[in-house]
């Protein structure tokens, strides 16, 4: 078996990113068979960060134990670490053995597919229940889903509630309910997984180097928060600038100051109500 940890990504994970890892595996194809195990993290900008990869004989308990043990040697076990994966029996057992003090959550998308929930309405109710922050909202959504698909709700109730739903999860999942992030990296390597293992590792190395280089040049010269906020406001100006009309709020933006607003009508639009909410949260927007 082969394990490769990416030092720059692991350093970023330990210093800056959320205590969240998503793990999964994908089969190698071509003449060189095996399984490519992968773990990724997510930064504050919701960008995917590959942390480590492994090539093993298959998705066996021995492979996952060895892979997770090597990963723990590099990242340790941060407080309130959250691990998201599918319901593979070997992953469930090994996560509880290697990361015994961490929280293990399951992918809700796989559960939705297993329950055969089709249609925009049914899936909307299901995701509303998964993302509910309170048990009252969760019970309300589940009751609504039971009226449409009682058999599916029975399967949902048999699943581990504390490992799937936001309302019962013991720590923060940072609103990540699926393992789509690691599957996105698997999609990038679908062609490279046909070549020798050395070329697969070189592809991961080149991918990370290119991403880090692009972001370094993109944000080079931005050394303080005012410049970062200026770049953000320039990028999102079309979304937040006021429109002309009697029901809109006119606002001016000054450096290190909240929105100064002037109401032209007692009936506020949705954009104006959003401005009020931002002021209540104490957010500062600069030119």
C-alpha positions, 0 to 999 in steps of 0.5 A: 500500500502507498500513502501520500500526505500533501504537506502544504494542504495539511499545514493549511488544514491545521492552521486555517481551515475547519475541523472537517474531513470528508473521506471516500474511495474510487477504484483504479482502472486499466492494467493497474487495479486497486483502490484510490482512497482520498481525504479532503478538507474544506476551507472558509471559502468552501473550496476543496483541499485534498489532504492525503491519498492512498492506494490499496488493494480495496475498500477493506477494513485493513486498508481503511485502518492503515490509511486513517492511522497514517492520516492521524499521525500527520493531523492528529485529532483536532477538537470537535473533528467531524468526519463525513463519509458513506455508510461503508461498514469498514469506514464506520468501524475504523473511524470509531477505532482510529478517531475515537474522540471525533464525530462521524456523520453520514452522507445524506445524498446516499440515504436519499437515493436508498429511500428512492425519493424522486421528484423535486417536491419530495427531495425538497422536503427531505433536504429541509429535514436534513438541514433543520437546526431545531428538532421542532423543524425536523419533526415538522418536515418529517411529518410532511414527508410521512404524508407522501412517502410513509415507507421512506420515512420508516427507512429514515427512522431506522438510520442513525439519526445522530449521524445524519441530521443537523438537528441531532448531530452532536457537533457542527457539520458546517452545513456539509451534508454530503460527500460530494466534495471528495467525489468531485476530486474523484471525478477529476482523476477518472482518467488518471486512475487508468495510468500507473500509480506514480503518474496518479501521485504526480497528478495530485501534486501538480493539481495542488501546486496549480491551485496554490499558485493561482490563488497566490497570484490572485490575492498577491498584494492584499495585506489588510482586511480593508483591501480584502473587503474592497475586493469582495465588494467589487466582486459582489457589487451587482448583488448589493447595490441599490436599484432605482424605485420607490420601494428601495432603500438608498444607501452609501458605503463608507470605510469602516462604517455601517450602511447609512440608509435612507427610506423613501417608502414605508414598504421595504423591499427584500433587499432593504430588509436584508440590509437591516438584518446585516446591520443587526448582525454588526457586519461592516461593508467598505468601499 
